[in-house]
Structure formats: structure tokens, C-alpha cells
């Protein structure tokens, strides 16, 4: 991988992060984050091939390289989506939910005082 190709991968990883955040802010389903990640991966491969006029190698090598790139970019998109969704749920509905870990939320537990048992 050349320096230019690495720069394109980093740029498309940032696009994946931004896409994950945008999908979460618009309350889209999680499968769309994976789809957007795969589309961004295809865009990164095509951009690298066109920009640097690199000839296409053997199909198996291209498939492996695309699969690894798709795994990274779709993973970044999905992680960003889940993190933003957890942050949004706990900040938009603070009376219902609280953060539970980095990527989750849970319902707030009712405060039980000793005199309220019954």
C-alpha cells in the first residue's frame, strides 16, 4: 500500500465515522450503517485504483484486499453509529435511560427508599 492509498483509506475511515454519526442522529436502523460502510469501502478501492492508475492484480488478491478494507471501514461506521446512538438515548431521554458502558444504555432504576417497600 502506497502513501497515497493509505491517505485515501484514512479519509474514507473518517467518512465512515461521519456516516455512522449521521445515521444515528437520524434514527436510522443499524443495518444501514453496515451498508454505508460497504459502499464507502467500494468507493475507497475505486478511488485508489483510478487516482493512482494501479493495475488490477489477480482477482483473489483484490477480493482479499477489499474484504479487509470493508471490514475496517464498516467496523468504524458501525462502532460510530452505536456510540452516537447510546449517547443520544441517554442525553435526549435522561429521565428514562442512563449510559451503560461505552455502547449501551439501560432503563433507569427507580429509587427505592426503605419506607417504600411493600
Buried (B, 14 or more C-beta within 10 A) or exposed (E): EEEEBEEBBEEBBEBBBEBBBBBBEEEBEBEBBBBBBBBBBBBBBEBBBEEEEEEEEEEEEEEEBBEEBBEBBBBBBBBBBBBBBBBBBBEEEEEEBBBEEEBBBEEEEEEEEEEEEE
